[in-house]
């Protein structure tokens, strides 16, 4: 069987063991992970386990392994066994460029899962090449920045002009009490640097007022995570317009009482925009007139009200992780994004999780006329 791997790697999450020979002298070699299980039948698996398996670490070519084990395995037998493992996706090639060894060691669980879900695909390289702008670093935003850094996103922009409030330490306990009064962007970027020194982190603490300001902080990013407080909704609607005009993907997140809302994710030209979503939310409210009046109040508010909003630390953590997972899917393609035209709600009191569709609003003042062909991604 031909084998095309250059430097075969057996990811570390596989448990490998062999059964002793049966009465006919046949042995069984097991490869087992949470998702996969493969048995090879043959002979000399004790030697295979001792001599070949340790060389399947992505640092040796097939020829080197052949040369090193020529005393126990004819080349064709070895290639056949390795070929079966490669065909099953258990043996993979190390994607090039390879992740730096010290980073790979840290994120072995993620790299192993990527190998498991899609052998040979370069998800990690895509993350390393990506830039994510995180807008609003109270509550979920700080958690998203930190989780994406841990996941190996190449560049993270920490965008927030405000300082760390005591309630930020409650919602994001890893910021720590001594950070109160320091800049949020500076504080979170410091945490990112400690957690993942290979990540390029950009501090942006300019005050954001206009669409031009927003355009400047998100330009060149691959996706934006917006975790601004509802009291800053004026800025969120500006972000919506800027992203529609530039074709920028973005994902919204809100922490509201005992329910968190992750999404929707906006793909300009495809599905609803943020204004569509808010108009639908108002229309579905028990009293749409009152809901609209509150939306207008929030639009005029222009203030981060998160320190006095009703919330739980657990909601902030859950929201951060759901949004982070969606962003990894958006950047790698490991699965279809789940929140384009949808929101995910988690009710903390009974842990009810639901997904709701959000339909585009015909004649929406923001996105009407923005077609997929108009935007470049
Ligand atoms: Zn719209």
Boltz pocket constraint, residues with backbone or C-beta under 6 A from the ligand:
constraints:
  - pocket:
      binder: B
      contacts: [[A, 272], [A, 273], [A, 274], [A, 275], [A, 276], [A, 277], [A, 361], [A, 364], [A, 365], [A, 366], [A, 367], [A, 368]]
      max_distance: 6.0
